[in-house]
Amino acid sequence: MNLDAQILFKNALDCISQSNLEAAEALLNKALLANPNNDEILRLLSVVAALRLDHSKAIELIDQAILVAPDNGIAHSNRGNVLQALGRYEDAISSFDQAISLLPDYAEAYNNKGNALQDLKRFDEALAWYDKAIAIEPNYVEAYCNKGNALEWLRRHNEAMENFDKATSINPQYTDAYWQKAMNQLAGGNFELGWRNYEARWVKSNPVIFQYSDIARLENTENLNGKKVLVWAEQGLGDTLQFCRYVKLLWVKGAQVTLIVPQALIRVLDSLQEFCRVIPMGQNLDERFEFQTPLMSLPLLFSTNIDSIPAEVPYLFPPRVISKSIQDLVKPSSNLKVGIVWSGGFRAIHSDGHADFHRRNVELEQIADLKEIQGIDFYSLQKGDPAESELIAKKNELWPSLINCAHLIHDFSDTAALIESMDLIISVDTSTAHLAGALGKSVWILNRYDSCWRWLLGQEQSPWYPTAKIYQQKNIANWAEVIERVKADLSDLAQKYSKTR
């Protein structure tokens, strides 16, 4: 690489560190013109493409780099990262192994292999590779944090925290470790530290975007009488439904609250108008505010612990008028009426940092086993693809008697009305479960093995929703055992219900 190309290469690295990927790509392409087929330039172009989530281009570029320099161990490790992002985990492991054979002291390749093994749910194996990375580089903070994640999966929570603590002791600015501490602490009921570390969401590697920074941030809940406070929803629909209960606490303090939420929740949150004004995201603000706060920072501001969770339900109420179409569909019956949701859809990246959100979902074929229980009318409250389309395609084959309510659901107020018409809701960990809990409706939550911190470790009841019962997987990805427990309890409930009719 000539001197001019070296300068361009270094400037490109600086641009990457500043997340200016467009400028980095332009500099590297200019360097490549002066040094065609340079493996390091091609490799870094691949890194830029991967950071821009253009993995097809990334794999093409890294393969070119390896063709030019087959002994470039870092390029093989980079290739493994791209393959992992594409879900080709076994191929990724082969690339990491090639990198390790070429560069036995390259700790990052060992760490990367551990990450791929985690994606394959081979956590004990992953731990061994993190330990090898740490043996090479004792101050490798990312490896300690990744090891902590694997230990969390294995439910070795105290050991996980030791590794997160080690990471922050080495680098007190490593924000991802504080985020992982928050997940561990909140799940374990250590809310005092958990809420503080939860603030790392603004600065972690895949941060939640902080908004309204031109308005002073609310730092405490004192002297709020008459003060105008803007509260804004920051994450998922379920998060908003869970934490919107806090606006009443601000109102009690005398604050004049405006709550900004996704459009889909506007009507269902109408019952909060007693305590705040509810407006949709994107609407221009027509007044000045003394303070603003993200919705999910309110538990920290109110020093919420397990015993002080504002858990009075219902705190949301369905629309006063239930549409005639819902009344016609949900007719009086001597059977128990059960609404079900088995899929929360798919998101490639979740706010908690999970790469595959699909694991919270139950397959339609599995949930359809519930149809064997007598004395129940089952209603699908499922809305959105791919689950809705799958139900249309497979309903007659798998569950002919299931009553599909999708055509009645236009927003969450329709879902709320349907929930109110049911005797019980059975749902995976998704917004419908939160809505049922907020409405004070009996809800059974089908919970994945790596439970979200919101449901706490090893709990069957929720301090957030007194009417909820939690059915957590006992083994990774094993819904069959969960469904058997639900079937047994649901059969008992149906029999008791029939005796009261």
Secondary structure, DSSP 8 states (H G I E B T S, - for coil): --HHHHHHHHHHHHHHHTT-HHHHHHHHHHHHHHSTT-HHHHHHHHHHHHHTT-HHHHHHHHHHHHHH-TT-HHHHHHHHHHHHHTT-HHHHHHHHHHHHHH-TT-HHHHHHHHHHHHHTT-HHHHHHHHHHHHHH-TT-HHHHHHHHHHHHHTT-HHHHHHHHHHHHHH-TT-HHHHHHHHHHHHHTT-HHHHHHHHGGGGTSSS------TTS-B---SSS-TT-EEEEE--S-HHHHHHHTTHHHHHHHTT-EEEEEE-GGGTTTTGGGGGTEEEEETT----S--SEEEEGGGHHHHTT--GGG----S--S---SS--HHHHHHS---SSEEEEEE------SS-TT--S-GGGG---HHHHGGGGGSSSEEEEE---STTHHHHHHHHHHHH-TT-EE-GGG-SSHHHHHHHHHH-SEEEEESSHHHHHHHHTT--EEEEE-SS--GGG-TT-SB-SS-TTEEEEE-SSTT--HHHHHHHHHHHHHHHHHHHHH-
